[in-house]
């Protein structure tokens, strides 16, 4: 059975932010198909807006992309902070549009649709989508201990400022007695049971059958 038949209505179409050569077949109809591409930074926006100056008379692609990028890079570095801010602001606005559209697309999709697309994405080694409705992983006993340290032990924060607080907290956690550790283990057990219940409800909604 072909891949397309396997996933029924989930067809394939190329996306602007996924290189075509990474897809086989080269089309991917995605839940994210109408989402604007997220720029990386203000410099990228500046370069994209000015590359047209380097096109030839027939309006084809840049003749020497390396040279064009080098010249634009020099021009960018020579700009004042105020001039660069125009493009940084454009980046912030574009990033916000992307993030809002992404959240909307994921919330409008059903858990089952997200599951089906992720199955295809796995086939093509693409990053998986995360359903914002899926319950987040709960904290374990050590992370609960860290929360306790940060909330109740100002000395710990002050003494370990600039250090690896996780490493320092791990030493303190290992030094606890079993009875002291059990306080956090019991809290973690309750959270895990609550998480398992939420995940069961989510899997049922998504049509996922777990053994």
C-alpha positions in Angstrom: 0.0 0.0 0.0 1.3 3.4 -0.9 2.2 6.0 1.7 -0.5 8.4 0.5 -3.2 5.7 0.7 -2.0 4.7 4.2 -2.8 8.2 5.5 -5.9 8.7 3.4 -6.8 12.4 3.2 -3.4 13.5 4.3 -1.7 14.5 1.0 1.6 16.0 0.3 2.6 19.5 -0.8 5.9 21.5 -0.5 6.3 24.2 2.1 8.5 27.3 1.8 10.4 26.5 5.0 11.1 22.9 4.1 13.7 22.3 1.4 12.1 20.4 -1.5 14.9 18.0 -1.7 14.1 16.8 1.9 10.7 15.5 0.7 10.0 12.4 -1.3 7.5 12.8 -2.9 8.2 16.6 -3.2 4.8 17.7 -2.0 3.5 17.9 1.5 0.1 19.2 2.5 0.7 20.2 6.1 -1.5 21.6 8.9 1.0 24.4 8.7 0.7 25.1 5.0 -0.8 28.6 5.4 1.7 29.8 8.0 4.1 32.6 7.0 7.7 31.7 7.1 9.5 32.8 10.3 12.5 34.9 9.5 15.7 34.3 11.5 16.6 37.9 12.3 16.6 41.5 11.1 19.7 40.9 8.9 17.8 38.2 7.0 14.9 40.6 6.3 17.3 43.3 5.1 19.1 40.8 2.8 15.9 39.5 1.3 14.6 43.0 0.7 17.7 44.0 -1.2 18.8 41.0 -3.2 16.7 42.2 -6.1 19.3 44.8 -6.7 21.7 42.0 -7.8 19.3 40.4 -10.3 20.2 40.6 -14.0 18.3 42.3 -16.7 16.0 39.3 -17.3 15.1 39.4 -13.6 16.6 36.0 -13.0 18.2 34.9 -9.7 21.3 36.5 -8.3 24.3 36.0 -10.6 26.8 35.7 -7.8 25.1 35.1 -4.4 28.4 35.0 -2.5 29.3 38.5 -3.8 25.8 39.9 -3.2 25.8 38.6 0.3 29.2 40.0 1.0 28.3 43.4 -0.2 25.0 43.5 1.6 26.8 42.3 4.8 29.2 45.2 4.5 26.3 47.6 4.0 24.5 46.1 7.0 27.5 46.5 9.3 27.9 50.2 8.2 24.3 51.0 9.2 23.5 52.8 12.4 21.6 51.1 15.2 18.6 53.3 14.4 18.7 52.1 10.7 19.0 48.5 11.8 16.1 48.9 14.3 13.7 49.2 11.3 14.6 45.7 10.3 14.7 44.4 13.8 11.2 45.7 14.3 10.1 44.1 11.0 11.6 40.8 12.3 9.7 41.0 15.6 6.4 41.7 13.7 7.0 38.8 11.3 8.0 36.5 14.1 4.8 37.4 16.0 2.6 36.7 12.9 4.3 33.4 12.5 4.0 32.3 16.1 0.3 33.4 16.3 -0.5 31.6 13.0 1.3 28.5 14.2 -0.6 28.4 17.5 -3.9 28.9 15.7 -3.2 26.2 13.1 -2.3 23.7 15.8 -5.4 24.5 17.9 -7.6 24.3 14.8 -6.3 20.8 14.0 -7.6 17.8 15.8 -5.2 15.6 17.8 -5.8 12.9 15.2 -4.7 15.2 12.4 -1.6 16.1 14.2 -0.9 12.4 14.9 -1.3 11.5 11.2 0.9 14.4 10.0 3.6 13.4 12.5 3.6 9.9 11.1 4.4 11.3 7.7 7.0 13.7 9.2 8.8 10.7 10.7 9.0 9.1 7.3 10.8 12.2 5.9 12.9 13.0 9.0 11.1 16.3 9.6 10.6 17.9 13.0 7.4 16.7 14.7 4.5 18.9 15.6 3.5 19.2 19.3 -0.2 19.5 20.1 -0.5 22.4 22.6 -3.4 20.5 24.2 -1.2 17.5 25.0 -0.4 17.5 28.8 3.1 18.5 29.6 5.4 16.1 31.3 5.2 16.4 35.1 8.2 17.1 37.3 10.1 14.3 39.0 11.3 14.3 42.6 14.5 16.1 41.9 12.9 18.9 40.0 10.4 19.3 42.9 13.4 19.5 45.3 14.9 22.2 43.1 11.6 24.2 43.2 11.7 23.9 46.9 15.3 25.2 47.1 14.5 28.2 44.9 11.4 29.1 46.7 12.6 28.7 50.3 16.4 29.0 50.3 17.7 32.4 49.3 21.1 31.4 50.4 21.3 28.7 47.8 20.5 31.1 45.0 23.0 33.7 46.3 25.8 31.2 46.9 25.4 29.6 43.5 24.9 32.7 41.4 26.7 32.2 38.1 27.3 28.5 38.9 25.6 25.4 37.6 22.7 25.4 40.0 21.4 22.0 38.7 24.8 20.4 39.6 24.9 22.0 43.0 21.3 21.0 43.7 22.0 17.4 42.6 24.8 17.2 45.2 22.4 18.4 47.9 19.7 16.0 46.8 22.0 13.0 46.9 22.9 14.0 50.4 19.3 13.8 51.7 18.2 10.9 53.8 15.8 8.4 52.2 13.0 9.8 54.4 13.7 13.3 53.1 13.8 12.1 49.5 10.5 10.3 50.0 8.8 13.6 50.6 9.5 14.6 47.1 9.1 11.1 45.7 5.5 11.0 47.1 4.7 14.4 45.6 6.1 13.3 42.2 4.0 10.1 42.4 0.8 12.1 42.8 1.7 14.3 39.9 2.6 11.3 37.7 -0.8 9.6 38.5 -2.6 12.9 37.5 -0.5 13.1 34.4 -1.2 9.5 33.4 -4.9 10.2 33.7 -4.7 13.3 31.5 -2.6 11.5 28.9 -5.2 8.7 28.8 -7.9 11.2 28.1 -5.7 12.9 25.4 -4.8 9.6 23.7 -8.6 8.7 23.5 -9.3 12.1 21.9 -6.5 11.6 19.5 -7.5 8.0 18.6 -4.1 6.7 19.9 -4.2 3.2 21.3 -1.5 2.6 23.9 -0.7 -0.9 25.2 
